[in-house]
Amino acid sequence: MPGTDPAEAMRVIAGELPDFPHLPELPARGPGADMIGRTAALLIDMPVEVTPRGWRLAERPGRDLARARSMLSTDLDVLEEQLHDYSGPVKIQLAGPWTLAATLELTRTMNMALYDPGAVADLAGSLAEAASQHVKDVAKRLPHAQLITQFDEPALTAVAEGTIPTASGMSRLAAIDEEPLRERLSQVLDATTGYSIVHCCDTGVRFEIMRRAGANGISFDLGQLRRGEVDAVAEVTDAGLGLFVGVDSKARESAERVMQLWSRMGIPPKAEQTVITPSCGLAGASPEEARATLARCHEAARILAEMIGESA
């Protein structure tokens, strides 16, 4: 979400998405409020710090880590205050293991953790433990809610295709095979309880890897879907996974586009298996635009449910 006021962002979300609110990220507040900083602040026995290039694994905890943890604590206090009696689904989100590995620098080099398989293993293990504890902490704050945990993996495609640059920028880190990709992702998903989502807003979403890793739902931007990927979406849909579809059109057009996706898959549409979400990039919108986008998604979901009911 745009802005720097977590209380205001949470009020907007609770007001526009009363059936499915979420804990927002407000990256405009600076390092520690971003996706990587928020997740890295939770890592177990792996402190981090900020460099001019981004986040880096550190030798010891410092001010950057303390600031990130303080902002997350504030955000969770706001979440609890706004939704303390809420009894429906609520989503929290963290960066996934491969995006962390492709983004966090190693302690004494400028290479990303992805460069070192041992560091990747340590990072996945630390994230699994951190995610498990984080979910438990949020559950205590929202005892009546049904927690849904989303792992953001915008770098997963680049990791799989071997397009992450080395520290020098002169070459690329080797592509990671499907089985290690699945294994590390599964390690983190298995550590959390309840419904889990893997989100990727890039092209070339690895739908099958996410399914085999144990995700309950997959989140993607409809506008990024490649022509040949509809069959992959159909396979995970047929397996019962939820579709969290990012759209950026007006409400009715968004609903129609999602219905068209179901039609292209050749599967009878199911409202209970479909969630309409904003496309990526909402943090770059104005507060007014962000509020309007959430309202459009809510209205698009209502229209979609009507369309599905009429087609039954």
C-alpha positions in Angstrom: 0.0 0.0 0.0 1.1 3.6 -0.5 1.7 6.0 2.3 3.5 5.8 5.7 0.7 5.5 8.2 0.0 1.9 9.0 -3.2 2.7 10.9 -4.7 4.6 8.0 -3.7 1.8 5.5 -5.3 -0.8 7.8 -8.5 1.2 8.1 -8.7 1.5 4.3 -8.2 -2.3 3.9 -10.7 -3.2 6.5 -13.2 -0.9 5.0 -12.9 -1.8 1.4 -12.1 -5.5 1.9 -14.3 -6.5 4.9 -14.5 -10.2 3.9 -10.8 -10.7 3.3 -8.4 -8.1 4.8 -4.7 -8.4 5.0 -1.6 -7.0 6.7 -0.3 -4.3 4.4 3.3 -3.4 3.6 4.2 0.3 3.4 7.6 0.4 1.7 7.5 4.2 1.5 8.5 4.2 5.2 11.9 3.1 4.1 14.2 0.1 4.7 12.6 -2.4 7.0 9.1 -1.7 5.8 9.8 -3.3 2.4 9.0 -7.0 1.6 12.6 -8.1 2.0 13.4 -6.1 5.1 10.2 -7.2 6.9 10.8 -10.8 6.2 14.6 -10.6 7.0 13.8 -9.1 10.3 12.1 -12.3 11.3 14.9 -14.7 10.4 16.3 -16.9 13.2 20.0 -16.5 13.9 20.6 -14.7 10.6 20.8 -10.9 11.3 20.7 -8.5 8.4 21.8 -4.9 7.7 21.2 -2.3 4.9 23.9 -1.4 2.4 23.7 1.1 -0.5 22.7 -1.9 -2.7 20.0 -3.3 -0.4 19.9 -5.9 2.4 22.8 -8.0 3.4 23.4 -10.8 5.9 25.3 -9.4 8.8 27.7 -10.7 11.5 25.6 -9.3 14.3 22.3 -7.5 14.9 22.3 -3.8 14.5 20.2 -0.7 14.1 18.7 -1.7 10.8 17.4 -4.9 12.1 16.0 -3.2 15.3 14.2 -0.7 13.1 12.7 -3.3 10.8 11.5 -5.3 13.8 10.0 -2.2 15.5 8.0 -1.3 12.4 6.7 -4.8 12.1 5.7 -4.8 15.7 3.8 -1.5 15.1 2.1 -3.0 12.1 1.0 -6.0 14.1 -0.4 -3.9 16.9 -2.4 -2.0 14.3 -3.7 -5.2 12.8 -4.7 -6.5 16.2 -6.5 -3.2 17.1 -8.5 -3.1 13.8 -9.4 -6.8 13.6 -9.4 -8.1 17.2 -12.9 -9.5 16.9 -12.7 -10.5 13.2 -13.6 -14.1 12.5 -13.1 -14.5 8.7 -10.0 -15.1 6.6 -7.1 -12.6 6.9 -3.8 -12.7 4.9 -0.3 -12.1 6.0 2.7 -12.2 3.6 6.4 -12.9 3.7 9.1 -13.1 1.0 9.7 -16.7 -0.1 13.0 -18.5 0.2 14.2 -18.1 -3.4 13.4 -14.4 -3.6 15.3 -13.9 -0.3 18.2 -15.9 -1.6 18.2 -13.9 -4.8 18.1 -10.6 -2.9 20.1 -10.9 0.3 23.9 -10.4 -0.1 26.3 -12.7 1.6 28.2 -11.2 4.6 31.7 -10.7 3.2 31.0 -10.6 -0.6 28.7 -8.7 -2.9 27.2 -12.0 -4.2 23.7 -12.9 -3.4 23.0 -15.8 -1.1 21.9 -17.7 -4.1 25.6 -18.0 -5.1 26.2 -20.4 -2.1 24.0 -23.6 -1.8 24.9 -23.8 1.8 23.7 -20.3 2.4 20.4 -21.1 0.6 19.9 -24.1 2.8 20.5 -22.1 6.0 18.3 -19.3 4.7 15.4 -21.7 4.0 15.7 -23.3 7.4 15.8 -20.0 9.2 12.8 -18.7 7.2 10.8 -21.9 7.9 11.3 -21.5 11.6 10.6 -17.7 11.4 7.4 -18.2 9.4 6.1 -20.8 11.8 6.7 -18.5 14.8 5.3 -15.5 13.0 2.0 -17.3 12.1 1.7 -18.4 15.7 2.2 -14.9 17.0 -0.4 -13.4 14.6 -2.8 -16.2 15.6 -2.5 -15.1 19.2 -3.4 -11.6 18.2 -6.3 -12.6 16.0 -7.7 -15.7 17.8 -10.9 -15.9 15.8 -9.5 -15.3 12.3 -8.6 -17.9 9.7 -5.0 -17.1 8.9 -3.7 -17.3 5.3 0.0 -17.0 4.7 1.3 -15.8 1.4 4.9 -16.2 0.3 6.0 -13.7 -2.3 8.3 -15.1 -5.0 8.7 -12.5 -7.6 12.3 -13.7 -8.3 11.3 -17.4 -8.7 11.2 -17.3 -12.5 14.6 -15.5 -12.7 16.1 -18.1 -10.3 14.7 -20.9 -12.4 15.9 -19.4 -15.7 19.3 -18.4 -14.5 19.0 -14.7 -15.1 20.1 -13.4 -11.6 23.3 -11.4 -12.2 26.6 -12.1 -10.3 28.2 -9.4 -8.1 30.2 -8.1 -11.1 27.2 -8.0 -13.4 29.3 -9.6 -16.1 27.6 -13.0 -15.9 24.6 -14.8 -14.4 24.2 -17.2 -11.5 23.4 -20.8 -12.7 19.8 -21.7 -13.1 18.4 -23.8 -10.2 16.8 -27.2 -11.1 13.2 -27.8 -10.4 13.7 -30.3 -7.6 15.7 -28.0 -5.4 13.3 -25.2 -6.1 10.4 -27.3 -5.0 12.3 -28.7 -2.0 13.2 -25.4 -0.4 9.8 -23.9 -1.1 8.1 -26.9 0.4 10.3 -26.7 3.5 9.0 -23.2 4.2 5.3 -24.0 3.3 5.3 -27.1 5.5 6.4 -25.0 8.5 3.2 -23.0 8.5 -0.2 -24.1 9.5 -3.4 -23.2 7.6 -3.9 -22.1 4.0 -0.8 -21.0 2.1 -0.3 -19.1 -1.1 2.7 -18.6 -3.3 2.7 -15.4 -5.3 4.7 -14.5 -8.4 3.9 -11.4 -10.5 6.6 -12.1 -13.1 6.0 -13.9 -16.4 6.8 -17.6 -16.6 5.1 -18.5 -13.3 6.3 -21.9 -12.1 2.8 -23.2 -11.4 3.7 -26.9 -11.2 6.6 -26.3 -8.9 4.3 -24.4 -6.6 1.7 -27.1 -6.7 4.2 -29.8 -5.9 5.7 -27.8 -3.1 2.4 -28.0 -1.3 0.8 -24.5 -1.9 -3.0 -24.3 -1.4 -3.3 -21.4 -3.8 -1.3 -19.6 -6.4 -1.3 -15.8 -6.9 -0.4 -14.3 -10.3 -1.1 -11.3 -12.5 -3.5 -12.1 -15.3 -1.7 -9.6 -17.6 1.6 -11.4 -17.2 0.2 -14.8 -18.2 1.9 -16.2 -21.3 -0.2 -17.6 -24.1 1.0 -21.2 -23.5 0.5 -21.1 -19.7 -3.3 -21.5 -19.6 -2.8 -25.3 -19.6 -0.5 -25.0 -16.5 -3.2 -22.9 -14.7 -5.8 -25.5 -15.7 -3.7 -28.3 -14.2 -3.3 -26.6 -10.8 -7.0 -25.6 -10.8 -8.0 -29.1 -11.6 -5.9 -30.2 -8.6 -8.1 -28.0 -6.4 -5.7 -25.1 -5.8 -7.1 -21.6 -5.4 -6.5 -19.0 -8.0 -5.6 -15.5 -6.7 -5.9 -13.5 -10.0 -4.4 -10.0 -10.2 -6.3 -7.7 -12.5 -6.2 -3.9 -13.1 -9.4 -3.2 -15.1 -12.7 -1.8 -14.1 -14.9 -4.1 -11.9 -17.0 -5.7 -14.6 -14.2 -6.0 -17.1 -12.1 -7.7 -14.4 -14.8 -10.2 -13.7 -15.2 -10.8 -17.4 -11.5 -11.4 -17.8 -11.4 -13.9 -15.0 -14.5 -15.7 -16.5 -12.6 -15.8 -19.9 -9.7 -17.5 -18.1 -12.0 -20.2 -16.8 -13.5 -20.6 -20.3 -10.0 -20.9 -21.9 -9.2 -23.6 -19.3 -12.3 -25.6 -20.2 -13.2 -26.0 -16.6 -16.6 -25.0 -15.0 -15.9 -21.9 -13.0 -16.0 -22.0 -9.2 -16.4 -18.9 -7.1 -15.0 -20.6 -4.0 -11.8 -21.3 -5.9 -11.2 -17.8 -7.2 -10.1 -14.5 -5.5 -9.7 -11.3 -7.4 -6.7 -9.2 -6.3 -5.0 -6.0 -7.4 -2.1 -6.4 -9.8 1.3 -5.8 -8.5 2.5 -2.2 -8.0 -0.2 -0.8 -5.7 2.5 0.8 -3.5 3.3 3.2 -6.3 -0.3 4.4 -6.6 -1.7 7.4 -4.8 -3.7 6.7 -1.6 -6.9 7.6 -3.5 -6.1 5.2 -6.3 -5.2 2.4 -3.9 -8.5 2.8 -2.1 -10.4 2.8 -5.4 -8.5 -0.3 -6.6 -9.4 -2.3 -3.5 -13.1 -1.2 -3.9 -13.0 -2.3 -7.6 -11.6 -5.7 -6.6 -14.4 -6.2 -4.1 -17.0 -5.2 -6.6 -15.5 -7.4 -9.3 -15.7 -10.4 -6.9 -19.4 -9.7 -6.4 -20.0 -9.5 -10.2 -17.9 -12.7 -10.8 -20.0 -14.6 -8.3 -23.1 -13.5 -10.1 -21.7 -14.5 -13.4 -20.7 -17.9 -12.1 -24.1 -18.4 -10.6 -25.8 -17.6 -13.9 -23.5 -20.0 -15.8 -24.2 -22.9 -13.5 
